[in-house]
Amino acid sequence: MKSDSQTPLDSAESTFSHIPVLSREVVEGLAVHPGGHYLDATVGGGGHSRLILDAAANVCLTAIDQDEDALVAAQKYLAEYGERVKFVHSNFAAYKFPLSAFDGIIADLGVSSYHLDTPERGFSFRHTASLDMRMDKRRSLTASDVINGWDEAELADIFFKYGEERLSRRIARRIVERRPLNTTVELASAIASAVPPKYRYGRIHPATRVFQALRIVINDELKSLETFIEQAPNALVPGGRIAIISFHSLEDRIVKHSLRNSPLLRVLTKKPITATEEEIVNNGRSRSAKLRIAQRKEG
């Protein structure tokens, strides 16, 4: 982790590394070909984008991300490709998709290690930070607004619905008792104190699901995903492909059903593609990754 004296630019460049998951499977699944034009809808640090640009000659790519730090890092990482790459600061649901423009579209829905490892962003309870969790800093709603302003029933509802947290009511009650909560560590401590010891010292920290729920709500992730999959197929050329990597069951369910229900798409993956044991050893983040691919119908 870098010192506070760094500028945001330096920080983004040095910490926004992106080890792309399922990299070979993505490039093969998109059938990247010479002269093709591809869209990376979640460019992050640029890992998948670089693989696509290197996969065939004269490939062009449009890279979008809602996080300004991500775009700064990707511009640096992909600088050698010059005008072959166009960068756009946008949430993938708000992006104005050009009709029949892309040979392939990739979206990696995972939270980057940068977000988890940058304390001031407030995504992780491993560091003391303010409760923020906004991917796009232009948004107004923060995790602090939700934790300290929403009522107990609303909190319990989002923890259960978006975190699949079975102890949501107990946790919501404890949070309300302890408010105001100002930091990620204070929130994690309140959550841990609300659950029985066997959960407190289990395989995953008891705050994990609540933090996932908050992140989904703050960034309107599931609705954005539905909107993205509804609009993106229009931007594919006939025969063009869309590949989406999800990391938890709520996302994967939306991806599975939305691809299948799209009148423009034919699903190519009956079951999701998952990481090999070798990849999981080298990149633990890939363990929960699921890749689904669909193709724009001809005609």
C-alpha positions as CSV (number, residue, x, y, z in Angstrom):
1,M,0.0,0.0,0.0
2,K,1.3,3.4,-0.9
3,S,1.8,6.5,1.2
4,D,-0.8,9.2,1.5
5,S,1.5,11.6,-0.2
6,Q,0.9,10.1,-3.6
7,T,-1.3,11.8,-6.1
8,P,-4.4,9.9,-7.2
9,L,-2.8,9.3,-10.5
10,D,0.3,7.7,-9.0
11,S,-1.8,5.6,-6.7
12,A,-4.0,4.3,-9.5
13,E,-1.1,3.5,-11.7
14,S,0.8,1.6,-9.0
15,T,-2.0,-0.3,-7.3
16,F,-4.6,-0.9,-10.0
17,S,-3.1,-4.2,-11.2
18,H,-5.6,-6.5,-12.8
19,I,-4.9,-10.3,-13.2
20,P,-7.7,-11.2,-15.6
21,V,-9.6,-14.3,-14.6
22,L,-10.5,-17.0,-17.2
23,S,-8.3,-15.1,-19.7
24,R,-7.8,-17.9,-22.3
25,E,-11.5,-18.8,-22.1
26,V,-12.6,-15.2,-22.7
27,V,-10.4,-14.7,-25.7
28,E,-11.5,-18.0,-27.2
29,G,-15.1,-17.4,-26.3
30,L,-15.1,-14.0,-28.0
31,A,-13.5,-15.6,-31.1
32,V,-11.2,-12.5,-31.4
33,H,-10.2,-12.0,-35.1
34,P,-8.0,-9.6,-37.0
35,G,-9.5,-6.1,-37.5
36,G,-12.3,-6.7,-35.0
37,H,-13.7,-4.1,-32.8
38,Y,-14.4,-5.1,-29.2
39,L,-16.0,-3.5,-26.1
40,D,-14.6,-4.0,-22.6
41,A,-17.5,-2.8,-20.5
42,T,-15.6,-3.0,-17.2
43,V,-12.0,-2.2,-18.2
44,G,-10.7,-2.1,-14.6
45,G,-6.9,-2.2,-14.8
46,G,-7.0,-3.3,-18.4
47,G,-6.1,-7.0,-18.1
48,H,-8.8,-8.4,-20.4
49,S,-8.4,-5.5,-22.8
50,R,-4.7,-6.2,-23.3
51,L,-5.4,-9.9,-24.0
52,I,-8.0,-9.0,-26.6
53,L,-5.7,-6.4,-28.3
54,D,-2.9,-8.9,-28.5
55,A,-5.1,-11.8,-29.7
56,A,-5.1,-10.8,-33.3
57,A,-3.8,-8.1,-35.7
58,N,-5.3,-4.6,-35.9
59,V,-7.9,-5.2,-33.2
60,C,-9.6,-2.0,-31.9
61,L,-11.2,-1.7,-28.5
62,T,-13.5,0.6,-26.7
63,A,-12.9,0.6,-22.9
64,I,-15.4,1.9,-20.5
65,D,-15.5,2.1,-16.7
66,Q,-17.6,4.0,-14.1
67,D,-14.5,4.4,-11.9
68,E,-12.2,7.3,-12.9
69,D,-9.2,5.6,-11.1
70,A,-9.7,2.5,-13.3
71,L,-9.7,4.6,-16.5
72,V,-6.5,6.4,-15.4
73,A,-4.8,3.0,-14.7
74,A,-6.1,1.5,-18.0
75,Q,-4.9,4.4,-20.1
76,K,-1.4,4.0,-18.7
77,Y,-1.4,0.2,-19.0
78,L,-2.8,0.3,-22.6
79,A,-0.9,3.4,-23.8
80,E,1.3,1.4,-26.3
81,Y,-1.8,0.6,-28.3
82,G,-2.4,4.3,-29.1
83,E,-5.5,5.1,-31.2
84,R,-6.5,1.5,-31.3
85,V,-8.1,2.1,-27.8
86,K,-10.9,4.6,-27.0
87,F,-11.7,5.3,-23.3
88,V,-15.1,6.3,-22.0
89,H,-16.0,7.2,-18.4
90,S,-19.4,5.6,-18.0
91,N,-21.4,3.0,-16.1
92,F,-22.0,0.2,-18.5
93,A,-25.8,0.6,-18.0
94,A,-25.6,4.3,-18.9
95,Y,-23.3,3.8,-22.0
96,K,-24.9,4.8,-25.3
97,F,-24.5,1.6,-27.2
98,P,-23.9,2.2,-31.0
99,L,-25.9,-0.2,-33.1
100,S,-24.1,-3.2,-34.6
101,A,-20.7,-1.8,-33.8
102,F,-18.8,-4.5,-31.9
103,D,-17.6,-8.0,-32.8
104,G,-17.5,-8.9,-29.1
105,I,-18.3,-7.5,-25.7
106,I,-16.7,-8.5,-22.3
107,A,-17.9,-7.6,-18.8
108,D,-16.0,-8.7,-15.7
109,L,-18.4,-8.0,-12.8
110,G,-15.9,-8.7,-10.0
111,V,-14.7,-6.1,-7.5
112,S,-11.1,-5.4,-8.3
113,S,-8.3,-6.0,-5.8
114,Y,-7.7,-2.2,-6.1
115,H,-11.0,-1.4,-4.6
116,L,-10.5,-3.8,-1.7
117,D,-6.9,-2.7,-1.1
118,T,-7.5,1.1,-1.2
119,P,-8.7,1.9,2.3
120,E,-10.2,5.3,1.5
121,R,-12.7,3.7,-0.9
122,G,-14.4,1.9,2.0
123,F,-15.0,-1.4,0.3
124,S,-13.1,-3.5,2.8
125,F,-13.2,-4.0,6.6
126,R,-9.5,-5.0,6.6
127,H,-8.7,-1.3,6.9
128,T,-10.2,1.6,8.9
129,A,-12.0,3.9,6.4
130,S,-15.1,6.0,6.0
131,L,-18.2,4.1,4.8
132,D,-18.2,5.0,1.2
133,M,-18.3,2.1,-1.4
134,R,-19.1,4.2,-4.4
135,M,-17.6,2.9,-7.6
136,D,-18.5,6.1,-9.3
137,K,-17.7,9.0,-7.1
138,R,-20.3,11.1,-8.9
139,R,-23.0,9.1,-7.1
140,S,-24.4,10.8,-4.0
141,L,-25.5,7.8,-1.9
142,T,-22.8,6.3,0.3
143,A,-22.7,3.3,2.7
144,S,-22.7,5.7,5.6
145,D,-26.0,7.1,4.4
146,V,-27.5,3.7,4.3
147,I,-26.1,2.3,7.6
148,N,-26.9,5.5,9.6
149,G,-30.0,6.7,7.9
150,W,-32.1,3.7,6.9
151,D,-34.5,2.0,9.4
152,E,-34.0,-1.4,10.9
153,A,-36.4,-3.2,8.6
154,E,-34.9,-1.7,5.4
155,L,-31.4,-2.8,6.6
156,A,-32.5,-6.3,7.4
157,D,-34.2,-6.5,4.0
158,I,-31.1,-5.5,1.9
159,F,-28.8,-7.7,4.0
160,F,-31.1,-10.7,3.3
161,K,-31.9,-9.9,-0.3
162,Y,-28.5,-8.8,-1.6
163,G,-26.1,-10.5,0.9
164,E,-28.1,-13.7,1.3
165,E,-27.4,-13.1,5.1
166,R,-29.6,-15.5,7.2
167,L,-28.9,-13.4,10.4
168,S,-30.0,-10.2,8.7
169,R,-32.5,-9.2,11.4
170,R,-30.1,-9.6,14.3
171,I,-27.4,-7.7,12.5
172,A,-29.7,-4.9,11.5
173,R,-30.9,-4.5,15.1
174,R,-27.3,-4.3,16.5
175,I,-26.4,-1.7,13.9
176,V,-29.3,0.5,14.8
177,E,-28.4,0.1,18.5
178,R,-24.8,1.2,17.9
179,R,-25.3,4.0,15.4
180,P,-23.8,6.3,14.4
181,L,-21.1,4.0,12.8
182,N,-18.5,6.0,11.1
183,T,-15.9,3.5,9.8
184,T,-15.7,0.2,8.1
185,V,-14.0,-1.4,11.1
186,E,-16.8,-0.1,13.5
187,L,-19.4,-1.5,11.2
188,A,-17.6,-4.9,11.0
189,S,-17.3,-5.0,14.8
190,A,-21.0,-4.3,15.3
191,I,-21.9,-7.1,12.8
192,A,-19.5,-9.6,14.5
193,S,-21.0,-8.8,17.9
194,A,-24.5,-9.6,16.6
195,V,-23.7,-13.2,15.5
196,P,-23.1,-16.4,17.5
197,P,-19.4,-17.3,18.1
198,K,-19.5,-20.2,15.7
199,Y,-20.2,-17.6,12.9
200,R,-17.9,-15.0,14.3
201,Y,-14.9,-17.3,13.8
202,G,-16.1,-19.2,10.7
203,R,-14.4,-19.5,7.3
204,I,-15.6,-16.1,6.1
205,H,-15.8,-13.0,8.3
206,P,-19.5,-12.4,9.4
207,A,-19.4,-8.9,7.8
208,T,-18.6,-10.2,4.3
209,R,-22.2,-10.7,3.2
210,V,-23.3,-7.4,4.6
211,F,-20.5,-5.5,2.9
212,Q,-21.5,-7.3,-0.4
213,A,-25.1,-6.2,0.1
214,L,-24.1,-2.6,0.8
215,R,-21.9,-2.5,-2.3
216,I,-24.7,-3.8,-4.5
217,V,-27.2,-1.2,-3.1
218,I,-24.8,1.8,-3.3
219,N,-23.9,1.1,-6.9
220,D,-27.3,-0.3,-8.0
221,E,-25.4,-3.2,-9.4
222,L,-28.1,-5.7,-10.1
223,K,-30.4,-3.3,-11.9
224,S,-27.4,-1.9,-13.8
225,L,-26.5,-5.5,-14.9
226,E,-30.1,-6.1,-16.1
227,T,-30.1,-2.9,-18.1
228,F,-26.7,-3.6,-19.6
229,I,-27.7,-7.1,-20.8
230,E,-30.9,-5.8,-22.2
231,Q,-29.1,-3.1,-24.3
232,A,-25.7,-4.6,-25.1
233,P,-26.9,-7.2,-27.7
234,N,-28.0,-4.3,-30.0
235,A,-24.4,-3.2,-30.2
236,L,-23.2,-6.6,-31.5
237,V,-22.8,-7.3,-35.2
238,P,-24.6,-10.5,-36.4
239,G,-22.5,-13.4,-35.1
240,G,-20.8,-11.1,-32.5
241,R,-20.4,-12.5,-29.0
242,I,-20.9,-11.3,-25.5
243,A,-19.0,-12.8,-22.5
244,I,-19.9,-12.0,-18.9
245,I,-18.0,-13.1,-15.8
246,S,-19.9,-13.1,-12.5
247,F,-18.7,-13.8,-9.0
248,H,-21.8,-14.5,-6.9
249,S,-25.1,-16.3,-7.3
250,L,-27.3,-13.1,-7.5
251,E,-25.3,-11.9,-10.5
252,D,-25.0,-15.3,-12.2
253,R,-28.7,-15.8,-12.0
254,I,-29.4,-12.5,-13.8
255,V,-26.7,-13.2,-16.4
256,K,-28.1,-16.7,-17.1
257,H,-31.7,-15.7,-17.4
258,S,-31.1,-12.4,-19.3
259,L,-28.9,-14.0,-21.9
260,R,-31.4,-16.9,-22.4
261,N,-34.4,-14.5,-22.6
262,S,-32.8,-12.1,-25.0
263,P,-34.5,-12.4,-28.5
264,L,-31.3,-11.3,-30.1
265,L,-29.0,-13.9,-28.6
266,R,-28.2,-17.6,-28.7
267,V,-26.5,-18.9,-25.6
268,L,-23.3,-20.8,-26.3
269,T,-22.6,-22.0,-22.7
270,K,-25.1,-24.5,-21.4
271,K,-23.2,-24.4,-18.1
272,P,-20.9,-21.6,-17.0
273,I,-17.2,-21.9,-17.7
274,T,-15.2,-22.0,-14.4
275,A,-11.5,-21.7,-13.6
276,T,-9.1,-24.7,-13.8
277,E,-7.4,-25.9,-10.6
278,E,-4.2,-24.4,-11.9
279,E,-5.7,-21.0,-12.3
280,I,-7.3,-21.1,-8.9
281,V,-3.9,-21.8,-7.3
282,N,-2.3,-18.9,-9.2
283,N,-5.2,-16.5,-8.7
284,G,-7.6,-17.2,-5.8
285,R,-10.0,-14.6,-7.0
286,S,-10.9,-16.9,-9.9
287,R,-12.4,-19.6,-7.6
288,S,-15.9,-18.2,-7.7
289,A,-15.8,-16.8,-11.3
290,K,-18.4,-18.0,-13.8
291,L,-18.2,-17.2,-17.5
292,R,-21.3,-17.3,-19.7
293,I,-21.2,-16.6,-23.5
294,A,-23.9,-15.8,-26.0
295,Q,-23.9,-14.9,-29.7
296,R,-25.9,-12.4,-31.7
297,K,-28.2,-14.3,-34.0
298,E,-27.7,-13.8,-37.7
299,G,-30.2,-11.8,-39.7
